C-alpha cells in the first residue's frame, strides 16, 4: 500500500506537468498594443487562456526555444506637412525617429473627400536617421485631386 503523502505528492507533480504541457502559467503577462483596426502588429501573450476566441479544445505544444529577438526600437511619429493640390499633386509627410539608431517605419496614409470617404490609401515605408526626420511624398492621381478634401496620416509610424 502507498502512504497518503506519496499519493498526494504524486498528484501534485502530475498536476504541475499537465498545466505545463497545456500552456498554463502562474506568471501570466501580456504585452502588446491595440491601435486601430489597421494595426500590423500582433499582441504577444504569455501562457494561459487569455481570449474567448481561442480554440480551447486543441493542444499546442509549449515553445522550447526562447531565442526570439524583440525590438527595442520605439515607434516614430508622422505628420502631414503639405496636402496635395492641382499645382502640387503630392502630399509631403514628415516622419520623426526618436531612436538612437537608424530605423525603418511604416506609415498609413489616405486621401479623403468632403464626406470623409477614402478616395485612396496606402502604406508607405521610409528609413529615418537616428533622432532625425525624413520626408516622403505621396502622389495623388487626377481623379483623387478632383474630389480631395483632406490628406490624413496615422500619427504613429510603426517600426518595421
Secondary structure by P-SEA (a helix, b strand, c coil): cccaaaaaaaaaaaaaaaaaaaccccbbbbbbbbccccccbbbbbccccccccccccbbbbccccccbbbbccccccccccccccccccbbbbbbbbcccccbbbbbbbbcccccccccccbbbbbbbcccbbbbbbbbbcccccccccccccccccccc
